[in-house]
Amino acid sequence: MKKIIITLAAAMICMSACKKQSTPTPVSVVQTETVTEDDFNGSKATTLSIQNKKSGEGLEMDYDIIIKQVSEHKYVAAMKYKGLLLNGKSVKGSKDIKVHGAELSLKSGKKDENVPLTSILESNEPTSISHDKVITFPVFEYAGELIFEIVSPTGTIIVDGDLVISNGLSTINIGDLNITPEKTALVGSNVDIKENSNVVIAGNNTPVTFGISYLATNKGKVRLTEESPVFVLPSGHTLVQEPKISKVKTQDETGNVVVTISGDPAMAIKTVYYQPAPISGKEQPVMKFEATHYNMKNGIQRYKSTQTWEQVYGKTTAPNWAVNTASWANIYTK
């Protein structure tokens, strides 16, 4: 049985700096859309920021997420758990763990108020499932336009596990892995290991990139939780090497311009810049962009201007990119 709890503080997204129109009415959706093994292709948005790159050291959860449009204002999300990685290598036994369910908390990027989305999706399987199987959540509605936006879902996988207390120490067992948390993670008979904290594995201090929690009232099950940015894919999205500009918007909270390119799994596009047409024969300044996120599986790249519109062009009005695609002609890629 699957259920969904949704609270949408939705807004019609305006890609210029206009005021958002809220749609405060909560929406409950019961219909579902299946994402199969054949069409599952994760849509995680890998960041290009050096300080956020994973080093391959420590304990990581190997999982993927996809969010795609299924019809106007309706979207489906799915997850796939693949196991655990320790220092870049698969943890023995972690791929054999039974998955008892999953949860997905959707929200917009921390600094992107254009997507004020809050949804909690829950999938409670009647029987446990093996790893590497697609878990599909019920379809959810959103009044605005999410295509090619980045949302930051917090995914939780519920797996077999147990808590062992020996010699005053508490250890969580997941498959063949024994994890001893810091004392600050112990709350009575419960354990709450925060994302990006440290644990002890085989006598070594080890960073863990995801959250791990064990509740005494839920004996035999451990919750593995991680937040990760994800591109929302349009309906019928296919993988081809035909780079094109798919979305442009001015972020009204920062004034920076964001350009999303699709059809580029080879990441052939390396440079993006914008220069308006000359005014009275005078050339206009060039707005430069830098890459922020990409997904090679789906050929998507996201670029953000290095300066705000006002810093480059003063208090002039930015184009309404949402309705005036002719303005895109002055965006150059190479």
N, C-alpha and C positions, 0 to 999 in steps of 0.2 A: 504494500500500500504506500502511496506517495501522498504527501500533503505539502501545502505551500502557505506561507504566511508572508504577506507582502504589505509594506507601507511605502507608498511612493509619494515623496514630496517632489512631484515632477514639474518640469518647466519646459515650455517650448523653446528649444535651443535657437538662439539667434547668433549667427556667426559673426555679426558685427558687434559693436559695443552697445547694443540696445538693451533695454530693460527686459528681464525675463517675465513671462506670463505664467503664473503658477497654476497648477491643477491639483488642489489639495485632497480631492476625494480618494480615499484608499480603494484599491482594486483587488478583488479576489478572482483568481483564474483557476479553473479546474482542468481545462483541456491540456493535453500533453503532446509533445512532438518528440519522436525518437531520433537520437543521434546514434548511428550504427558504427560498428568497427570500420566499415569501408569508408565512411565519410568523416570520421573523426580526424581532425588535423588541428592540433593545439594552436591557440592564438595568443600565447603569452607575449607581452611586449618587453623584449630584452632592453635594458637600459645601456646606453653607451657611456654613461658617467663612470670614470675610472674608479672612483671611490665606492661605487655600488656594484662593481663586477665581482662575481664569485671567484674565489681563489682556488676552488677545488679542495680546500682543506676543511676538515671538520665533518660534522654529521649533517647531511642534507636529505630532504624528502624528494624522491624522484616521482613527479606527478605532472600532469598537464591539464589545462582548462581550455574550453572553447565556448565562446558566446557568439551567436549568430542570429541574424534577423530571419524570421520565418514568414512574416507578412507585415503589413503596415502597422507600426507601433507594437508589434509583438516579437518576442525574442525567446530563444531557448539556450540554456546553458548545460554543459556536460563536463564531467571530470573523469580522469583516468589515473589510478594509483599504480605505480610501477615498482615500488620498493623503496629501500633506503640506500644512501651512498655514504661511505665513510672514507674521507680523503680521496674522493673520486672513484672509489671502487664499490661494487655492489656488496651490500651486507648479506652474508650467508643467512638464509632462512627468511629474509624480509620479503621475498617475492612469493613466499608460500603462505603468508599471513592472510587469514580470512578478513574481508572487509564487511562490516555490519551496517554500513550506511555512510552518508555524507551530508554535509551542510555547506551552503554557499551564501556568504553575506556580501552583497554587492553595494558598492558605493563609488562615487566619483573620485578622481584624484584629489589628494589632500589640498592642492592649491587651485583646483579647477572647479569653480562654482557654477560652470555652465551645465554641469551634469549632476544636479542635486538628487541623486538616486540612492534610496536605501531599500534593499530587499533582503529578505532571509528566505532561502529556498532549502527545503529539507527533503531528503530521500531516505525513507525507511524501508529497506528491502525486507520481504517476508522471510527470506533465508539469507545466510551469508553468501558472499560471492568471492571468487578468487581475484587476485591482483590482475592488473592490466586489462580489466574489463571496463567498458564505458558505463558510467552512472549518469543517466539523463534526468534533469530536473524538469518540473512542470513549466510550461510556457508562462512568461510574465509579460505584463504590459507596461509601456512607458509612453507618455503623451508626447515627448519630444523626439528628436532624431539622434539615435545612438550610433549610426553607421560610422565606422572609422574613428569613433571616440575611444579614449582609453579609460577604462574603469578599473578599480582596484579591488577585486573580490578577495575576501578572506575565505580560503577553502579549508574545510575540516574533514579529515578521513577518520572514521572510527574503526579501529582494528583490534585484533586479539592482543592481549597483554596482561601483565600481572604485576603486583607490588610485593616485593620480598623484603622483610625487615630482619637484618642479621647484625649482631654486634653493635646495635645502636644505629646502624646505617640503613637507609631506605634505598632500594634499587628497583627500577622499573625494567622488566624483561619484555622485549619485543623480539620475537623470533629467537635467534641466537645471540642477540645483543643485550648486554647488561649495562644499564645507564644509571649512574649514581649522581643525583642532583646536588647542587649547593644547598646548604642548610636553609638559606632564605627561601628556597622553593618549597619547603615543607610547611604545610598548614594543617596541623593536627594529623589526621590519617590520610590527608589528601596531598597530592603533589602537583605543583603548577610551575613548569619550566618555561620561562619566557623566551620568545623568539630572540635570537642573537645573544643568548647567554652562554655560560660555560657549564659543562658537566664532566664527569670522570668516566672514561671508558677504558677498560683494560689497564687501569692504573695511570692513564694519561689525561691531563686536562685537555678537553676538546670543545671547541665552539660548536654550537648547534644553531642552524639557520632557521629552524621552525619551532613552534611552540609544542610542548608535550604536556598533557594533563591527565591525571588519574584521580578519579573520585571513588572513595570507599563505597559509596552507594551504588556504583556501577561496576562492581567487581568483574574482572576478566576482560575489560575493554579500556582502551587508551585512545585519547583524542590527539591527532596530529594536525596542527593548524599552521597555515602560512598565508601571508598576504602577498599578492603578486599582481602587477599591472597587466591588463589584457586588452588587446584590440577587439572591438566589436565588428564582426564581419557582416557584409551585406548578404542578402539572400542570393544564392546562385554564384557565390564567389568561387572562381576557379584560379588555378595556379598557371600563369603564363608569364613569359618574359617580354612584356610590352609596357614599359614604364609610362605612367601618366599621373597627372595631378588629380586626386580624387576628392580632396577636401581642403578648404582654406577658411580660416576664421581668425578674427581678432579677439584675443582673450580680454574680456572687459575688466577683469580684476588686476591685470598686469599691463595691458596694452601691448603685449607682444603678439606677433602674428605667428600662427601655426600652420604649416603646410604638410599634408599627408599624401604620400606617393604610394600607389599600388602597382602591381604587375612588375615587381623588380626583385625576384628571389635571388638574383645574382648580385644585388646591391651595386648595380652599375652606376647609379646616380651617386655622385660624391659631393656635388656642390649645388646649392640652391640660393638664388638671390632675386630681389625684386627691384625694379626701377620703373617708376611711372613714366608715361609719355612726356616729352618736353612740354613746358608751358611757355608760350610766347618765345619759342625758339631756344629756351634755356633748359639745359639738361637738369634733371632732378637727381637728388642723392640716391645712392644704392643702399638698400636694406639687405644685410647679410644674415644668413641662417646657419645654424649648426645642428647636426643630427642629435636626437635625444633617445629615440627608441626604434627598434626594428623587429621584424619577425620574418626570417628567411623562408619558413615553411609556407607562408602565405604571401610573401613578396611585398610586405608593407614596411615603409619607412616613415618616420615622423621627424620633421625639422621645426625648430623654433628660432625666431629672429633673435639676434644677439642684443638688440636694442628695442625699446618700445616704439610704437608709431610716432608718438609725440617727440621723442628724442631725435628721430630722423627727419620727420616732416613737419614738426611744429604742431600747432593746434588745428591743422587742417583735418577734415573728416575722412576717416578711413573708408575704403569702398565697402559696400554691403556685399561681401563675398558670397553670401548665401543665395542671392538672387541675380547678381551681376557677374556671371562667369566670364564675361568679356574682359574683366579686370585681370583674369588669370593669364591673359596673353602677355602681361608684363612680368610674369614670374618665369625665371630662366633656370634650367637645370642642365647639368653636364657632369 
